[in-house]
């Protein structure tokens, strides 16, 4: 038979475990959101750079407005 003290420790452990998982999920979501946003922004800038390059804009001007490097633009 489980003692009252054992029950309290078990309940405390379960509560801390649940809170730890919730916090880890929240932190993971925040990190994933930031990384996903950065990837999406980069992909959008590459699409814009491709379009500007096909329209004859200079690499320097494309770099200025997209934040991509000259090398990245030349590789497109």
Gaussian input, Z-matrix of N, CA and C with variables (Angstrom, degrees):
# hf/3-21g

backbone

0 1
 N
 C     1     B1
 C     2     B2     1     A1
 N     3     B3     2     A2     1     D1
 C     4     B4     3     A3     2     D2
 C     5     B5     4     A4     3     D3
 N     6     B6     5     A5     4     D4
 C     7     B7     6     A6     5     D5
 C     8     B8     7     A7     6     D6
 N     9     B9     8     A8     7     D7
 C    10    B10     9     A9     8     D8
 C    11    B11    10    A10     9     D9
 N    12    B12    11    A11    10    D10
 C    13    B13    12    A12    11    D11
 C    14    B14    13    A13    12    D12
 N    15    B15    14    A14    13    D13
 C    16    B16    15    A15    14    D14
 C    17    B17    16    A16    15    D15
 N    18    B18    17    A17    16    D16
 C    19    B19    18    A18    17    D17
 C    20    B20    19    A19    18    D18
 N    21    B21    20    A20    19    D19
 C    22    B22    21    A21    20    D20
 C    23    B23    22    A22    21    D21
 N    24    B24    23    A23    22    D22
 C    25    B25    24    A24    23    D23
 C    26    B26    25    A25    24    D24
 N    27    B27    26    A26    25    D25
 C    28    B28    27    A27    26    D26
 C    29    B29    28    A28    27    D27
 N    30    B30    29    A29    28    D28
 C    31    B31    30    A30    29    D29
 C    32    B32    31    A31    30    D30
 N    33    B33    32    A32    31    D31
 C    34    B34    33    A33    32    D32
 C    35    B35    34    A34    33    D33
 N    36    B36    35    A35    34    D34
 C    37    B37    36    A36    35    D35
 C    38    B38    37    A37    36    D36
 N    39    B39    38    A38    37    D37
 C    40    B40    39    A39    38    D38
 C    41    B41    40    A40    39    D39
 N    42    B42    41    A41    40    D40
 C    43    B43    42    A42    41    D41
 C    44    B44    43    A43    42    D42
 N    45    B45    44    A44    43    D43
 C    46    B46    45    A45    44    D44
 C    47    B47    46    A46    45    D45
 N    48    B48    47    A47    46    D46
 C    49    B49    48    A48    47    D47
 C    50    B50    49    A49    48    D48
 N    51    B51    50    A50    49    D49
 C    52    B52    51    A51    50    D50
 C    53    B53    52    A52    51    D51
 N    54    B54    53    A53    52    D52
 C    55    B55    54    A54    53    D53
 C    56    B56    55    A55    54    D54
 N    57    B57    56    A56    55    D55
 C    58    B58    57    A57    56    D56
 C    59    B59    58    A58    57    D57
 N    60    B60    59    A59    58    D58
 C    61    B61    60    A60    59    D59
 C    62    B62    61    A61    60    D60
 N    63    B63    62    A62    61    D61
 C    64    B64    63    A63    62    D62
 C    65    B65    64    A64    63    D63
 N    66    B66    65    A65    64    D64
 C    67    B67    66    A66    65    D65
 C    68    B68    67    A67    66    D66
 N    69    B69    68    A68    67    D67
 C    70    B70    69    A69    68    D68
 C    71    B71    70    A70    69    D69
 N    72    B72    71    A71    70    D70
 C    73    B73    72    A72    71    D71
 C    74    B74    73    A73    72    D72
 N    75    B75    74    A74    73    D73
 C    76    B76    75    A75    74    D74
 C    77    B77    76    A76    75    D75
 N    78    B78    77    A77    76    D76
 C    79    B79    78    A78    77    D77
 C    80    B80    79    A79    78    D78
 N    81    B81    80    A80    79    D79
 C    82    B82    81    A81    80    D80
 C    83    B83    82    A82    81    D81
 N    84    B84    83    A83    82    D82
 C    85    B85    84    A84    83    D83
 C    86    B86    85    A85    84    D84
 N    87    B87    86    A86    85    D85
 C    88    B88    87    A87    86    D86
 C    89    B89    88    A88    87    D87
 N    90    B90    89    A89    88    D88
 C    91    B91    90    A90    89    D89
 C    92    B92    91    A91    90    D90
 N    93    B93    92    A92    91    D91
 C    94    B94    93    A93    92    D92
 C    95    B95    94    A94    93    D93
 N    96    B96    95    A95    94    D94
 C    97    B97    96    A96    95    D95
 C    98    B98    97    A97    96    D96
 N    99    B99    98    A98    97    D97
 C   100   B100    99    A99    98    D98
 C   101   B101   100   A100    99    D99
 N   102   B102   101   A101   100   D100
 C   103   B103   102   A102   101   D101
 C   104   B104   103   A103   102   D102
 N   105   B105   104   A104   103   D103
 C   106   B106   105   A105   104   D104
 C   107   B107   106   A106   105   D105
 N   108   B108   107   A107   106   D106
 C   109   B109   108   A108   107   D107
 C   110   B110   109   A109   108   D108
 N   111   B111   110   A110   109   D109
 C   112   B112   111   A111   110   D110
 C   113   B113   112   A112   111   D111
 N   114   B114   113   A113   112   D112
 C   115   B115   114   A114   113   D113
 C   116   B116   115   A115   114   D114
 N   117   B117   116   A116   115   D115
 C   118   B118   117   A117   116   D116
 C   119   B119   118   A118   117   D117
 N   120   B120   119   A119   118   D118
 C   121   B121   120   A120   119   D119
 C   122   B122   121   A121   120   D120
 N   123   B123   122   A122   121   D121
 C   124   B124   123   A123   122   D122
 C   125   B125   124   A124   123   D123
 N   126   B126   125   A125   124   D124
 C   127   B127   126   A126   125   D125
 C   128   B128   127   A127   126   D126
 N   129   B129   128   A128   127   D127
 C   130   B130   129   A129   128   D128
 C   131   B131   130   A130   129   D129
 N   132   B132   131   A131   130   D130
 C   133   B133   132   A132   131   D131
 C   134   B134   133   A133   132   D132
 N   135   B135   134   A134   133   D133
 C   136   B136   135   A135   134   D134
 C   137   B137   136   A136   135   D135
 N   138   B138   137   A137   136   D136
 C   139   B139   138   A138   137   D137
 C   140   B140   139   A139   138   D138
 N   141   B141   140   A140   139   D139
 C   142   B142   141   A141   140   D140
 C   143   B143   142   A142   141   D141
 N   144   B144   143   A143   142   D142
 C   145   B145   144   A144   143   D143
 C   146   B146   145   A145   144   D144
 N   147   B147   146   A146   145   D145
 C   148   B148   147   A147   146   D146
 C   149   B149   148   A148   147   D147
 N   150   B150   149   A149   148   D148
 C   151   B151   150   A150   149   D149
 C   152   B152   151   A151   150   D150
 N   153   B153   152   A152   151   D151
 C   154   B154   153   A153   152   D152
 C   155   B155   154   A154   153   D153
 N   156   B156   155   A155   154   D154
 C   157   B157   156   A156   155   D155
 C   158   B158   157   A157   156   D156
 N   159   B159   158   A158   157   D157
 C   160   B160   159   A159   158   D158
 C   161   B161   160   A160   159   D159
 N   162   B162   161   A161   160   D160
 C   163   B163   162   A162   161   D161
 C   164   B164   163   A163   162   D162
 N   165   B165   164   A164   163   D163
 C   166   B166   165   A165   164   D164
 C   167   B167   166   A166   165   D165
 N   168   B168   167   A167   166   D166
 C   169   B169   168   A168   167   D167
 C   170   B170   169   A169   168   D168
 N   171   B171   170   A170   169   D169
 C   172   B172   171   A171   170   D170
 C   173   B173   172   A172   171   D171
 N   174   B174   173   A173   172   D172
 C   175   B175   174   A174   173   D173
 C   176   B176   175   A175   174   D174
 N   177   B177   176   A176   175   D175
 C   178   B178   177   A177   176   D176
 C   179   B179   178   A178   177   D177
 N   180   B180   179   A179   178   D178
 C   181   B181   180   A180   179   D179
 C   182   B182   181   A181   180   D180
 N   183   B183   182   A182   181   D181
 C   184   B184   183   A183   182   D182
 C   185   B185   184   A184   183   D183
 N   186   B186   185   A185   184   D184
 C   187   B187   186   A186   185   D185
 C   188   B188   187   A187   186   D186
 N   189   B189   188   A188   187   D187
 C   190   B190   189   A189   188   D188
 C   191   B191   190   A190   189   D189
 N   192   B192   191   A191   190   D190
 C   193   B193   192   A192   191   D191
 C   194   B194   193   A193   192   D192
 N   195   B195   194   A194   193   D193
 C   196   B196   195   A195   194   D194
 C   197   B197   196   A196   195   D195
 N   198   B198   197   A197   196   D196
 C   199   B199   198   A198   197   D197
 C   200   B200   199   A199   198   D198
 N   201   B201   200   A200   199   D199
 C   202   B202   201   A201   200   D200
 C   203   B203   202   A202   201   D201
 N   204   B204   203   A203   202   D202
 C   205   B205   204   A204   203   D203
 C   206   B206   205   A205   204   D204
 N   207   B207   206   A206   205   D205
 C   208   B208   207   A207   206   D206
 C   209   B209   208   A208   207   D207
 N   210   B210   209   A209   208   D208
 C   211   B211   210   A210   209   D209
 C   212   B212   211   A211   210   D210
 N   213   B213   212   A212   211   D211
 C   214   B214   213   A213   212   D212
 C   215   B215   214   A214   213   D213
 N   216   B216   215   A215   214   D214
 C   217   B217   216   A216   215   D215
 C   218   B218   217   A217   216   D216
 N   219   B219   218   A218   217   D217
 C   220   B220   219   A219   218   D218
 C   221   B221   220   A220   219   D219
 N   222   B222   221   A221   220   D220
 C   223   B223   222   A222   221   D221
 C   224   B224   223   A223   222   D222
 N   225   B225   224   A224   223   D223
 C   226   B226   225   A225   224   D224
 C   227   B227   226   A226   225   D225

   B1=1.4366
   B2=1.5297
   B3=1.3009
   B4=1.4564
   B5=1.5293
   B6=1.3230
   B7=1.4569
   B8=1.5209
   B9=1.3124
   B10=1.4732
   B11=1.5267
   B12=1.3255
   B13=1.4617
   B14=1.5294
   B15=1.3221
   B16=1.4689
   B17=1.5305
   B18=1.3190
   B19=1.4601
   B20=1.5221
   B21=1.3188
   B22=1.4742
   B23=1.5206
   B24=1.3373
   B25=1.4654
   B26=1.5302
   B27=1.3142
   B28=1.4667
   B29=1.5253
   B30=1.3150
   B31=1.4683
   B32=1.5218
   B33=1.3465
   B34=1.4652
   B35=1.5344
   B36=1.3332
   B37=1.4621
   B38=1.5271
   B39=1.3201
   B40=1.4660
   B41=1.5209
   B42=1.3194
   B43=1.4652
   B44=1.5317
   B45=1.3181
   B46=1.4690
   B47=1.5299
   B48=1.3274
   B49=1.4608
   B50=1.5309
   B51=1.3330
   B52=1.4686
   B53=1.5210
   B54=1.3201
   B55=1.4629
   B56=1.5274
   B57=1.3316
   B58=1.4657
   B59=1.5164
   B60=1.3177
   B61=1.4609
   B62=1.5295
   B63=1.3213
   B64=1.4666
   B65=1.5206
   B66=1.3272
   B67=1.4654
   B68=1.5289
   B69=1.3280
   B70=1.4632
   B71=1.5255
   B72=1.3256
   B73=1.4668
   B74=1.5223
   B75=1.3198
   B76=1.4607
   B77=1.5282
   B78=1.3240
   B79=1.4644
   B80=1.5257
   B81=1.3262
   B82=1.4618
   B83=1.5142
   B84=1.3279
   B85=1.4650
   B86=1.5191
   B87=1.3252
   B88=1.4663
   B89=1.5242
   B90=1.3221
   B91=1.4671
   B92=1.5266
   B93=1.3259
   B94=1.4609
   B95=1.5109
   B96=1.3216
   B97=1.4639
   B98=1.5251
   B99=1.3372
   B100=1.4679
   B101=1.5228
   B102=1.3306
   B103=1.4650
   B104=1.5236
   B105=1.3082
   B106=1.4629
   B107=1.5102
   B108=1.3206
   B109=1.4641
   B110=1.5241
   B111=1.3320
   B112=1.4633
   B113=1.5277
   B114=1.3256
   B115=1.4711
   B116=1.5216
   B117=1.3128
   B118=1.4670
   B119=1.5134
   B120=1.3128
   B121=1.4620
   B122=1.5258
   B123=1.3174
   B124=1.4634
   B125=1.5233
   B126=1.3267
   B127=1.4665
   B128=1.5218
   B129=1.3236
   B130=1.4672
   B131=1.5198
   B132=1.3213
   B133=1.4691
   B134=1.5251
   B135=1.3189
   B136=1.4706
   B137=1.5316
   B138=1.3298
   B139=1.4784
   B140=1.5233
   B141=1.3262
   B142=1.4644
   B143=1.5205
   B144=1.3325
   B145=1.4615
   B146=1.5225
   B147=1.3304
   B148=1.4606
   B149=1.5208
   B150=1.3091
   B151=1.4625
   B152=1.5304
   B153=1.3338
   B154=1.4666
   B155=1.5262
   B156=1.3292
   B157=1.4599
   B158=1.5243
   B159=1.3374
   B160=1.4675
   B161=1.5291
   B162=1.3250
   B163=1.4654
   B164=1.5270
   B165=1.3459
   B166=1.4601
   B167=1.5207
   B168=1.3127
   B169=1.4618
   B170=1.5217
   B171=1.3333
   B172=1.4620
   B173=1.5334
   B174=1.3165
   B175=1.4601
   B176=1.5261
   B177=1.3220
   B178=1.4641
   B179=1.5310
   B180=1.3169
   B181=1.4589
   B182=1.5362
   B183=1.3287
   B184=1.4630
   B185=1.5264
   B186=1.3297
   B187=1.4616
   B188=1.5283
   B189=1.3018
   B190=1.4686
   B191=1.5267
   B192=1.3174
   B193=1.4579
   B194=1.5261
   B195=1.3284
   B196=1.4613
   B197=1.5217
   B198=1.3346
   B199=1.4561
   B200=1.5138
   B201=1.3206
   B202=1.4639
   B203=1.5220
   B204=1.3192
   B205=1.4585
   B206=1.5277
   B207=1.3167
   B208=1.4622
   B209=1.5243
   B210=1.3296
   B211=1.4536
   B212=1.5136
   B213=1.3197
   B214=1.4617
   B215=1.5221
   B216=1.3178
   B217=1.4734
   B218=1.5212
   B219=1.3198
   B220=1.4639
   B221=1.5072
   B222=1.3301
   B223=1.4656
   B224=1.5343
   B225=1.3029
   B226=1.4860
   B227=1.5180
   A1=109.79
   A2=114.94
   A3=120.76
   A4=110.18
   A5=115.18
   A6=119.01
   A7=109.96
   A8=115.06
   A9=121.00
   A10=110.61
   A11=116.87
   A12=121.55
   A13=110.57
   A14=117.88
   A15=121.85
   A16=110.50
   A17=116.47
   A18=120.47
   A19=111.12
   A20=115.91
   A21=120.43
   A22=110.16
   A23=117.57
   A24=121.52
   A25=110.91
   A26=116.27
   A27=120.58
   A28=110.71
   A29=117.12
   A30=120.69
   A31=111.02
   A32=116.08
   A33=120.51
   A34=110.41
   A35=116.07
   A36=120.26
   A37=110.51
   A38=117.08
   A39=121.04
   A40=111.44
   A41=116.96
   A42=121.12
   A43=110.98
   A44=116.53
   A45=120.49
   A46=110.77
   A47=116.36
   A48=120.90
   A49=110.08
   A50=116.98
   A51=120.88
   A52=111.09
   A53=117.32
   A54=121.00
   A55=111.00
   A56=116.38
   A57=120.31
   A58=111.69
   A59=116.75
   A60=120.62
   A61=110.27
   A62=116.37
   A63=119.84
   A64=111.01
   A65=116.39
   A66=120.37
   A67=110.75
   A68=117.03
   A69=120.80
   A70=111.06
   A71=116.75
   A72=119.83
   A73=111.22
   A74=116.77
   A75=121.22
   A76=110.89
   A77=116.31
   A78=120.28
   A79=110.74
   A80=116.60
   A81=120.36
   A82=112.02
   A83=116.67
   A84=120.76
   A85=110.42
   A86=116.69
   A87=120.56
   A88=111.19
   A89=116.56
   A90=120.50
   A91=109.99
   A92=116.66
   A93=120.70
   A94=112.47
   A95=116.35
   A96=120.73
   A97=110.10
   A98=116.95
   A99=120.65
   A100=111.07
   A101=116.65
   A102=120.26
   A103=110.79
   A104=116.72
   A105=121.01
   A106=111.78
   A107=116.18
   A108=121.00
   A109=110.19
   A110=116.41
   A111=120.74
   A112=111.14
   A113=116.56
   A114=120.35
   A115=110.04
   A116=116.81
   A117=121.09
   A118=111.67
   A119=116.61
   A120=120.61
   A121=110.76
   A122=116.73
   A123=120.61
   A124=110.83
   A125=116.88
   A126=120.20
   A127=111.11
   A128=116.98
   A129=120.23
   A130=110.50
   A131=117.17
   A132=120.58
   A133=111.22
   A134=117.77
   A135=120.48
   A136=109.93
   A137=117.19
   A138=119.94
   A139=110.99
   A140=116.46
   A141=120.63
   A142=109.81
   A143=116.85
   A144=120.92
   A145=110.88
   A146=117.61
   A147=120.74
   A148=110.89
   A149=115.08
   A150=119.93
   A151=110.77
   A152=116.76
   A153=120.26
   A154=111.39
   A155=116.40
   A156=120.65
   A157=110.87
   A158=115.70
   A159=119.19
   A160=111.60
   A161=116.02
   A162=120.31
   A163=111.71
   A164=117.10
   A165=121.12
   A166=115.02
   A167=118.04
   A168=119.54
   A169=109.40
   A170=117.02
   A171=120.87
   A172=110.15
   A173=113.98
   A174=119.62
   A175=110.40
   A176=117.32
   A177=121.28
   A178=111.19
   A179=116.80
   A180=121.04
   A181=110.63
   A182=116.23
   A183=120.48
   A184=109.72
   A185=116.67
   A186=121.27
   A187=110.54
   A188=116.19
   A189=120.84
   A190=111.13
   A191=117.57
   A192=120.71
   A193=114.95
   A194=117.82
   A195=119.20
   A196=113.12
   A197=116.77
   A198=120.04
   A199=113.15
   A200=117.33
   A201=121.20
   A202=108.72
   A203=115.63
   A204=119.89
   A205=110.06
   A206=116.40
   A207=121.36
   A208=110.51
   A209=116.19
   A210=121.14
   A211=111.99
   A212=117.12
   A213=120.91
   A214=110.97
   A215=115.84
   A216=120.20
   A217=110.38
   A218=117.07
   A219=120.27
   A220=111.45
   A221=117.11
   A222=121.06
   A223=112.56
   A224=116.10
   A225=119.93
   A226=109.31
   D1=135.90
   D2=-175.10
   D3=-79.73
   D4=132.36
   D5=179.91
   D6=-74.30
   D7=161.25
   D8=179.56
   D9=-61.23
   D10=-39.35
   D11=179.11
   D12=-64.23
   D13=-40.81
   D14=177.69
   D15=-62.11
   D16=-39.79
   D17=178.87
   D18=-64.11
   D19=-42.29
   D20=179.19
   D21=-62.82
   D22=-45.96
   D23=178.57
   D24=-61.30
   D25=-41.97
   D26=-179.73
   D27=-64.76
   D28=-43.65
   D29=178.49
   D30=-64.06
   D31=-41.52
   D32=178.66
   D33=-63.62
   D34=-42.79
   D35=178.58
   D36=-61.36
   D37=-47.06
   D38=-179.69
   D39=-60.76
   D40=-41.87
   D41=179.64
   D42=-64.12
   D43=-45.70
   D44=179.05
   D45=-65.47
   D46=-38.21
   D47=178.76
   D48=-63.37
   D49=-46.67
   D50=178.74
   D51=-61.89
   D52=-43.43
   D53=178.92
   D54=-64.51
   D55=-38.26
   D56=178.68
   D57=-64.76
   D58=-41.78
   D59=178.41
   D60=-65.67
   D61=-44.01
   D62=179.75
   D63=-61.03
   D64=-42.03
   D65=179.63
   D66=-66.57
   D67=-42.68
   D68=179.13
   D69=-62.90
   D70=-41.53
   D71=177.79
   D72=-63.97
   D73=-42.01
   D74=179.14
   D75=-62.75
   D76=-44.95
   D77=179.07
   D78=-65.59
   D79=-41.26
   D80=178.48
   D81=-63.14
   D82=-40.06
   D83=177.49
   D84=-62.63
   D85=-43.99
   D86=-179.36
   D87=-62.63
   D88=-43.32
   D89=178.98
   D90=-65.17
   D91=-45.58
   D92=179.34
   D93=-61.34
   D94=-39.51
   D95=179.17
   D96=-63.19
   D97=-46.41
   D98=-179.74
   D99=-62.44
   D100=-44.04
   D101=-179.33
   D102=-66.79
   D103=-42.17
   D104=178.52
   D105=-63.28
   D106=-40.39
   D107=178.56
   D108=-63.06
   D109=-44.36
   D110=-179.66
   D111=-63.65
   D112=-41.36
   D113=178.78
   D114=-64.84
   D115=-44.60
   D116=179.37
   D117=-62.22
   D118=-41.13
   D119=179.22
   D120=-64.47
   D121=-42.38
   D122=178.18
   D123=-63.03
   D124=-43.84
   D125=178.93
   D126=-62.71
   D127=-39.19
   D128=177.80
   D129=-64.75
   D130=-42.29
   D131=178.94
   D132=-64.58
   D133=-35.33
   D134=177.47
   D135=-66.29
   D136=-42.91
   D137=177.81
   D138=-61.78
   D139=-42.25
   D140=178.36
   D141=-63.77
   D142=-43.90
   D143=-179.48
   D144=-61.72
   D145=-41.34
   D146=177.75
   D147=-59.52
   D148=-44.74
   D149=-178.57
   D150=-65.54
   D151=-45.79
   D152=179.57
   D153=-64.18
   D154=-39.06
   D155=178.96
   D156=-63.56
   D157=-41.45
   D158=179.27
   D159=-67.87
   D160=-21.13
   D161=179.02
   D162=-88.93
   D163=-2.76
   D164=175.22
   D165=93.68
   D166=11.55
   D167=177.46
   D168=-68.17
   D169=151.86
   D170=179.55
   D171=-73.50
   D172=154.90
   D173=178.87
   D174=-61.59
   D175=-38.41
   D176=-179.88
   D177=-62.27
   D178=-42.09
   D179=-179.73
   D180=-69.13
   D181=-41.64
   D182=178.06
   D183=-61.84
   D184=-43.20
   D185=179.52
   D186=-62.24
   D187=-40.26
   D188=-179.06
   D189=-61.02
   D190=-42.43
   D191=-173.74
   D192=-92.26
   D193=-16.13
   D194=179.35
   D195=-106.51
   D196=-19.93
   D197=-176.32
   D198=80.86
   D199=2.37
   D200=177.15
   D201=-80.45
   D202=155.04
   D203=177.88
   D204=-79.49
   D205=162.88
   D206=177.50
   D207=-58.79
   D208=-40.37
   D209=179.82
   D210=-64.22
   D211=-40.57
   D212=177.96
   D213=-64.31
   D214=-39.94
   D215=-179.65
   D216=-69.02
   D217=-41.36
   D218=179.19
   D219=-64.36
   D220=-30.30
   D221=-178.80
   D222=-76.64
   D223=-12.69
   D224=-178.83
   D225=-74.46

